[in-house]
Amino acid sequence: MNLGTKIKAIRKANKLSQKVLCDGICTQGMISQIENNIHIPNIELLSKLCGRLQITLNELDFYSVDEISDKKKLFKELSSLFYERKYREIYKQCILLETKQIFITLQDKQLLKLYNAMYYGYELNDFFKAYETLEEALGYTYNSKKKNLSYEEILIMSNLAIFAYKLGMHKELHEFIDYI
């Protein structure tokens, strides 16, 4: 599948119009040319379009539209369960996910570790295992020189602070709160 055709399919799968996709990035005419394989976007434009489509450049390059769509549905379901605090169900889904042949980025692994940590901490009351799992999750994308935290990193650090408190690790608790 050509790049433009793939972008168009992903845009439609996300139920986005060309106008919404291009808003603040480029013109609607440019999107039309890209989707019709008339124009090949430069890496900066492509990166911005991928950001709006909520995919990485690697996903766009290596995976089919169906694989990307299936993954998005799965992670949307996990996110819903997370906000409903159904940690046991999330944990079961994560175990099933490990047995499937689905592509997973570092950010995906980080999110799955966060979900597992919530299960350990809030379902099993194993605060130490939750804390360790969150530290591992943070290690996928975070480094001390990083200036801006992702939403997932903020969630992880917030929960690290909670479990540090539950474990009586007051120094670490304050470090996470100060950083956030």
C-alpha positions as CSV (number, residue, x, y, z in Angstrom):
1,M,0.0,0.0,0.0
2,N,1.3,3.5,-0.9
3,L,2.0,6.0,1.9
4,G,-0.8,8.3,0.9
5,T,-3.3,5.5,0.6
6,K,-2.3,4.3,4.0
7,I,-2.6,7.7,5.6
8,K,-6.1,8.1,4.0
9,A,-7.2,4.7,5.4
10,I,-5.9,5.5,8.9
11,R,-7.6,8.9,8.8
12,K,-10.9,7.3,7.8
13,A,-10.5,4.5,10.4
14,N,-10.1,7.3,13.0
15,K,-13.2,9.0,11.6
16,L,-11.2,12.2,10.9
17,S,-11.9,14.6,8.0
18,Q,-9.1,16.0,5.9
19,K,-9.8,19.4,7.5
20,V,-9.4,18.0,11.0
21,L,-6.2,16.1,10.1
22,C,-4.5,19.1,8.5
23,D,-5.7,21.7,11.0
24,G,-2.6,23.7,12.1
25,I,-0.3,21.3,10.1
26,C,-0.8,22.0,6.4
27,T,-3.5,22.8,3.9
28,Q,-6.4,20.5,3.1
29,G,-5.2,20.6,-0.5
30,M,-1.8,19.2,0.6
31,I,-3.5,16.4,2.5
32,S,-5.5,15.6,-0.6
33,Q,-2.3,15.5,-2.7
34,I,-0.6,13.2,-0.1
35,E,-3.6,10.9,0.1
36,N,-3.8,10.6,-3.7
37,N,0.0,9.9,-3.8
38,I,0.7,13.1,-5.8
39,H,2.9,14.6,-3.1
40,I,5.3,12.8,-0.7
41,P,5.5,14.7,2.6
42,N,8.8,15.6,4.2
43,I,9.7,13.9,7.6
44,E,8.5,16.9,9.6
45,L,5.1,17.0,8.0
46,L,4.8,13.2,8.1
47,S,5.7,13.3,11.8
48,K,3.0,15.9,12.6
49,L,0.4,13.9,10.6
50,C,1.3,10.7,12.5
51,G,0.9,12.7,15.8
52,R,-2.6,13.7,14.8
53,L,-3.4,10.2,13.7
54,Q,-2.0,8.9,17.1
55,I,0.5,6.6,15.5
56,T,4.3,6.5,15.3
57,L,6.3,6.8,12.2
58,N,7.4,3.2,12.7
59,E,3.8,2.0,12.9
60,L,2.9,3.9,9.7
61,D,5.9,2.3,7.9
62,F,5.8,-1.3,9.1
63,Y,2.2,-2.2,9.9
64,S,-1.0,-2.6,8.0
65,V,-4.0,-0.4,8.6
66,D,-5.9,-3.3,10.1
67,E,-3.1,-4.0,12.6
68,I,-3.0,-0.4,13.6
69,S,-6.8,-0.2,14.0
70,D,-6.9,-3.5,16.0
71,K,-4.2,-2.1,18.3
72,K,-6.0,1.2,18.8
73,K,-9.2,-0.6,19.7
74,L,-7.4,-2.8,22.2
75,F,-5.6,0.1,23.9
76,K,-8.9,2.1,24.0
77,E,-10.6,-0.8,25.8
78,L,-7.7,-1.0,28.3
79,S,-7.9,2.7,28.8
80,S,-11.6,2.5,29.6
81,L,-11.0,-0.3,32.0
82,F,-8.2,1.8,33.7
83,Y,-10.5,4.8,34.3
84,E,-13.2,2.5,35.6
85,R,-10.5,1.1,37.9
86,K,-11.1,-2.5,36.8
87,Y,-7.5,-3.5,37.4
88,R,-8.1,-7.2,37.6
89,E,-9.8,-7.2,34.1
90,I,-6.9,-5.1,32.7
91,Y,-4.4,-7.6,34.1
92,K,-6.2,-10.5,32.4
93,Q,-6.2,-8.5,29.1
94,C,-2.5,-7.8,29.5
95,I,-1.7,-11.5,30.0
96,L,-3.8,-12.4,26.9
97,L,-2.0,-9.6,25.0
98,E,1.4,-11.2,25.8
99,T,0.3,-14.4,24.0
100,K,-0.9,-12.6,20.9
101,Q,1.4,-11.7,18.0
102,I,0.7,-7.9,18.2
103,F,3.3,-5.2,17.7
104,I,4.1,-3.2,20.8
105,T,6.2,0.1,21.0
106,L,8.1,1.2,24.0
107,Q,5.2,3.5,24.9
108,D,2.9,0.5,24.7
109,K,5.1,-1.5,27.0
110,Q,5.2,1.4,29.4
111,L,1.4,1.6,29.5
112,L,1.0,-2.1,30.0
113,K,3.5,-2.0,32.9
114,L,1.5,0.9,34.4
115,Y,-1.7,-1.2,34.1
116,N,0.0,-4.2,35.7
117,A,1.4,-2.1,38.6
118,M,-2.2,-0.8,39.3
119,Y,-3.3,-4.5,39.6
120,Y,-0.4,-5.3,42.0
121,G,-1.0,-2.3,44.1
122,Y,-4.7,-1.8,44.2
123,E,-5.9,-5.4,43.8
124,L,-3.2,-7.4,45.5
125,N,-2.0,-4.7,47.9
126,D,1.6,-5.6,46.9
127,F,2.9,-2.0,47.0
128,F,6.5,-3.0,46.6
129,K,5.8,-4.9,43.4
130,A,3.7,-2.1,42.2
131,Y,6.5,0.4,42.9
132,E,9.1,-1.8,41.2
133,T,6.9,-2.3,38.1
134,L,6.2,1.5,37.9
135,E,10.0,2.2,38.1
136,E,10.5,-0.3,35.2
137,A,7.7,1.4,33.2
138,L,9.2,4.8,33.7
139,G,12.5,3.5,32.4
140,Y,11.1,2.8,29.0
141,T,10.9,6.5,28.0
142,Y,12.1,8.7,30.8
143,N,15.6,10.0,31.5
144,S,16.7,12.7,34.0
145,K,17.6,15.2,31.2
146,K,14.1,15.1,29.8
147,K,12.3,18.4,30.0
148,N,8.7,17.5,29.2
149,L,6.9,14.5,30.6
150,S,4.3,12.6,28.6
151,Y,0.9,12.0,30.0
152,E,1.8,8.4,30.8
153,E,5.0,9.5,32.6
154,I,3.0,11.8,34.8
155,L,0.6,9.0,35.6
156,I,3.5,6.7,36.5
157,M,5.2,9.3,38.6
158,S,2.0,10.2,40.4
159,N,1.4,6.5,41.2
160,L,5.1,6.1,42.2
161,A,4.5,8.9,44.7
162,I,1.4,7.1,46.1
163,F,3.1,3.8,46.5
164,A,6.2,5.5,47.9
165,Y,3.9,7.0,50.6
166,K,2.3,3.6,51.3
167,L,5.8,2.1,51.7
168,G,7.0,4.9,54.0
169,M,9.5,6.1,51.4
170,H,9.1,9.8,52.2
171,K,12.2,11.0,50.4
172,E,11.2,9.4,47.2
173,L,7.6,10.6,47.6
174,H,8.8,14.2,47.8
175,E,11.1,13.8,44.8
176,F,8.3,12.6,42.6
177,I,5.9,15.3,43.8
178,D,8.5,18.0,43.3
179,Y,9.3,16.7,39.8
180,I,5.7,16.5,38.7
